[in-house]
Amino acid sequence: MQMRRPGLIVESALSLAAAHAAPTETLLQADQGQEDTERACVWYDIRLLNVEGKGWTDTEAFYDRLPAKAKGVVRDPVWDLSRHSAGLCVRFVTDATALHARWTLRSNSLAMNHMPATGVSGLDLYVRQPDGTWHWLAVGRPEKAPTNTVQLTAGIPEGEREFMLYLPLYNGVTSVELGIPQDRRIGTAPAYAVGKAKPIVFYGTSITQGGCASRPGMVHTAIVGRHLQWPVINLGFSGNGQMEPEVADLLAELDPAVFVLDCLPNTGADQIRERLVPLVRKIRTAHPDTPILLTEDRTYCNAFLITGNRRRNETSRDAHREGYEQLLAEGYTGLHYLPGEALLGEDGEDTVDGSHPTDLGFMRQAEAFLKALRPILGL
C-alpha cells in the first residue's frame, strides 16, 4: 500500500496500472460529433461515453438521478433535487492536446450564498496519472445561464490519457459536450476492475449531495470513488434525506456493493425511531447479503459551546444507535456503524457554517468513509 495524501490510502500503483492498462473500449467516430470551425474542435455529447453515477436508466431526462416513475410518488422537493446532477461523471480516453466543454444548465441560479458557482453549477476535470491515481486538472467555471462554453485546458503533451469529468452538484444539466481538436480521437474508458462493477450507493442529505464543496470532485462521495477506483451513486437530497418509505422502495431496487445511509442531519430523534428500522428491513428484504453502513451525523462545529446543537447530535445518535441495536437483536447481519465524531476534525476549521463541510471537511469525511468502507469491500 502507499500513501497519496495524509490519511487517504490508495491501492498500490502496480495494481491500479494493471487494472487500467486496457485500451479504449469504444472509439467515437467523427460523424458522431459536431464540427466547430471557430474553435477548431469537434464537439461530442458525453452520453456517447458511458455517463456514470446513474442508478436508473428509465429517467424522465437523461441526467436525472431518480427514475421517471418517482415523480408524484416521492415528495416534490425530493423529485426537484433528483434533477440535480450530483455525482454524475464521465470517464473517457483521448489523445487530445486541448479540451473544451460546453454545458447547458437547468437553473439560472449559478451559486448559493455559502457555496461557489464552481461547485453548484461547474464542471470538474481529473486525469489519471501513470501510477493509476487521479489528479485534478481543470475546472469549468460557469459564468452565465443557461449555456457555458469554456476551454478546460490546453498544452497537454502528446499521448493517450484517461480523464474523468464531474457534473454540477446543485444544478441540473440538459446537455454536456466535450470538444477536442479535429485531428484527435476520443472514446470510452476501460471498464472498472473485476469485482467493482457494483457501485457504492450513498443516500443522504445536503452534505451527501455536495454542500458546500468548491468543485464537484471535492464532495466526499467523489473522493471515495477516486481513491477506491470504484463507481459511486450519489443520492443526496439537500434538506430532504429523511428515510421516507417511498425512497426506501427505490433504494431497494438498486443492487450495489454497499448501501451507505447518512440521513441524520435531516432527521430528528422521533423520525429516526420511526423510519430507520423499516428502511433497513426494506433494503435487507431485497438484498439479504448486501452490506449496509449506518452513519451518524457529523458533530456541529460549535456544539462544544452551543447546547442546542450538542443536544441535537446526542438525541439523534441515541435514536440511531437504538435502531441499530434493535436490528442486530432481530438477527440482521451485514450491518456496519460509523460514529459521527469521526466525520469532521476537532479544530472547527472544516465547515462553512458549522454544518456543511468545506473542501477540508470533505477530505476528512472521505478519510472516515474510506476507513469504514475498505474492510466492508474487502480491500
C-alpha angles and dihedrals in degrees: 000000000000136000117239095176131356110290096002111102118196130190118268115287090234094056093045094049091050092048092054102036092102117113125248108298099212124014116210118230123231092243089061089066137062119244118231110195093182093060095028091234142110119236119221125190108237090222085080089061105060107265110219132210098055117128094189134033096198095079127147089234124018097246096047117119098213127053121261091250089066091070109105091010101071117050115278095250091054091049093047092050091047087067089066112097097228111158096009114129142155129222118204142165122227142156090214117141091204133029129205129185133202121186137169119215128214096216131047089216102100099176144011130230091258102028127059126239091247090065099035099044108002137101126239125207127203131178128208113242124222089259090058098254125121124247128189114250113167146347128222106225115208111221102170145004139289104002129027128184119191142162102239096192143336139189094057110165119246116280143081116278140174118240135184124208121196121206128223120296103209103024133058128235131215095191139008125187135182120214122207132174113280095247095051135091133231132184146154119296123245117276120261117274118278110280094031100079093104112075132229107248118211116193116185152094141303089304091056089047089055110264114184108004117138091222133021091247093058100069109108093243090061093044090052091049093052096047095046092039086230134135115250135198115206113207097169115146114191110240090348109078091118106144093245120180092239091057091043089058090054094046090053089060091064124085107207135161089245139355116227111198112196109160105125096104088065099039132067125213095271093052091047092053090048100044114023099074095045090048093054092043090053093051093043093051090057095037112029095179107030112115117244122202113204110204128199122218121271115259112258106247092231095044089104087073109014106078096198093056093045090051091048090056093046098049094045092050093046091054092044093051090048090055092048092051091047090054091049090049089052089057101256114155134191092051119139131186132216115192117223096231089073096058100076135023127261095237096077091229101112108075138068096222107005091276114045115066127238117216088278090054092049091050088053092047090050090053090054094047092046090053090051098041101045096072091040090056094042095248 
